[in-house]
Amino acid sequence: MNNPAPPDLSDFASPSTGHRLAWFLAGLCALGAVASPVLNLVVWLGPEALHAQPLQRFTGQADMSWFDFPIALGATAITSVNALLLAYGLWRLRGFFICSATDRAFSIPALTGFRAFAWILVSLVIVRPFELAALSAFLSWCEPGEGGSVIVDLGTHDLAMLFFALVFVSVAHVLQQAVRQRDELDAFV
């Protein structure tokens, strides 16, 4: 019985493939950094069909005639914190991928960008419940009728995301410490 030869994976692992992937990921990060605040603006200030679902989630009403431009600006301001944090984190991750594409993946600027992205992930997980609570309180206050309610959404998904973000932080710090030790060894030798 003839066993087929294993596939040749050397072409996939070539530096040019890794560089192309790093450039592609850098482009995706740049696109995401620009898209995050823009999409936040479009959702709240755009057509009613875009913000109808988030409004119904927080208010439970089908009639959204009370949702006018000043309220939309307030909702945009509240949710822009998360959108801007995400944009900044993706922009810093973009720097890491650019350094990786130019064979400087373990340089201090690359690892500083990766570490900043990791800490931004942690802050996003922490800020999200507060943002949702502030948005629900704001919309409840603006909504005609009873109002005065706050939705607090914190669950196992948030704890899992926090664990995931802290893993990124620990990997970033370990890599940065390894680079510092390598630089000290190079300076000593």
Buried (B, 14 or more C-beta within 10 A) or exposed (E): EEEEEEEEEEEEEEEEEBBEBBBEBBEBBBEBBEBBBEBBBBBBBEEEEEBEEBBEBBBEBEEBEBBEEEBBEBBBBBBBBBBBBBBBBBBBBBBBBBBBBEEBBBBEEBBBBBBBBBBBBBBBBEBBBBBBBBBBBBBBEBBEEEEEBBBEEEEEEBEEBBEEBBEBBEEBBEBBEEBEEEEEEEEEE
